[in-house]
Amino acid sequence: VAERGFVREGYFADLTIIDFDKPYTVSKENVLYKCGWSPFEGYQFRSSIAATILNGQVVYENGAAINDPFFGQQLAFDR
């Protein structure tokens, strides 16, 4: 994928920040999938996602998605 996959100058900043000290239990109330369910419902993970950064913009933080259609970009593959 062009200009992705590395943390370096000139590349898009796509990062996930993990809180290793905060457990997370998947439930119907906190699933963000369009289908509204997850095979992991009821499962407790040892860590949780604190934030997700896409193209240098925060798109998820503190358990809430920040919906902005301008954050996404079409991916270009070098093949």
N, C-alpha and C positions, 0 to 999 in steps of 0.2 A: 504494500500500500504506500503510495507516494507520500513523502514528507511526514510519515508517522512511524511510531514504534521506537523512537528514541527520545530521551530528554536532552535536547541540544538546541542551540540557537538556529532559528529558521524552520524548525519543525513545529507542527501543531501540538499544543499542550493537551493531550488526552490522558487524564490521570484519575485514579480512584484512591481516596484517602481512607484508610482502614483504622478503626479504633479496636485494638487488640484486647482492651480491658472491658469492653461493653458487650455482653451477650445479646443476641438478637433471636427472637422467636418469630417465625413466619406464621401469619394468620390472614384470614380473608380481609381483615380491615387494613392491613398494611401491604398487600400485594399491589404492585403497580403495573402488572401485565394487563394488556387489553382484554384478554380472555377472563380476567377476574379470579383466577385460581392458580394454585401452584402445587406440584406434587410434594413440595416440602412443607405444606401446611402442618403446623404443630411441631416442626423440627426446630430445636434450639441450636444456633450456631454459637461458637465460642467468641466470635468477634462480630462487629457490625460495620457497615459502610457509613462513614461520617460525611463524606462529600464525593461528588463526581464532577470532574472538570472536562468539558468537551470544547475543543478549539479555543482553549484559554478562558472559557466562560463557565461559571458554576451552574450546573443544570440540576443538581440534587444536593440538598444539604439539610441536616437535622430531621431526616425522615420525610422530607417533602420534595417532590419534583418541582422544578421551576420550568414551566412550559413556555417556551418561546420558539416559534418555528424557524427563527433565523440562526439558531445554534448549529443545526445540522448542515452537512455538506455532502455532496455526492463523492464517493470514494473513487479514486483512479488507481488502477493496478498497472504495474510495470511488468508486462510479460511479452 
